[in-house]
């Protein structure tokens, strides 16, 4: 196992009564930006519950954070924070809203062009960001229990990440009941997103990290088990609970400690979203199979381990790794997620070449755990996703 440091200060309040405990964790003298997305929280009872918990505290609402949090929209929220001298962000939503909250928490106190935080990957340290509290409405990204965020800039077609120890939410409230009214497409996206988060930290190379591998495999196996239940028309609270906690555990930092990590699938997937607007989770399902086929040589051992321990394939086959990738792709398809870019009615129009050039310009010339995924390989991968 590799050396590591682990820090995660977020307090999780989990369960059916979680929202009733919000008030006890909101400082009375803070003033709040109540941040949310398209307004679905006003139809499922979450908005009313949060407003009741805010009580007499000062707050200003900002709605309309899009599915891929957009820099231009978030700048408007920064102005609201600064004009009203707000001191705390209460983010109510899924990963996009919570990612947006992290950008706001850093940008509100940053002296300079806030895009620098993303373009220059400036880490936000404790004391350099407003405190964040979250109410999770869509399990997927684990943004409620990590310090990372991804922000899009529509004017330039960029989608970049940010993070830092100062961006961990203080407290996050997770009530699986919020999943009862979610569209099946969003639930499927959440499963695919979390599943790929685990793969990025697991399908690398062996370093003797037995416990970490078991953690990763248990999350993957849980998602396999609960997927049919949470996608069924019949509500199942226990399955929803297992999915929600699996999504959080997939990227709260724990399973990635002491092991090499990849994140090439995400880097490439972000470019598909930035160009075509396809849901983030679906871009991962598009990229992952071709990505692992391209890197079969260096990932063969872990792919075979995944095939046997998670997918239940038989060991000893000379084509086990290939069969594993096929089974992975079939799992995404079982979620009603299409795994070819051509299925989304987009025109390639030199897209693979464009992304390869973008990666070269950014200096992203060696992605993956071995730093060997160069722009030419990225182009090859993208040409195979149609």
Beta strands, then each sheet from edge to edge (+ up, - down):
strand 1: 11-14
strand 2: 32-36
strand 3: 59-62
strand 4: 88-93
strand 5: 131-136
strand 6: 149-153
strand 7: 158-162
strand 8: 171-174
sheet 1: 1+ 8+ 5+ 4+ 2+ 3+
sheet 2: 6+ 7-
end
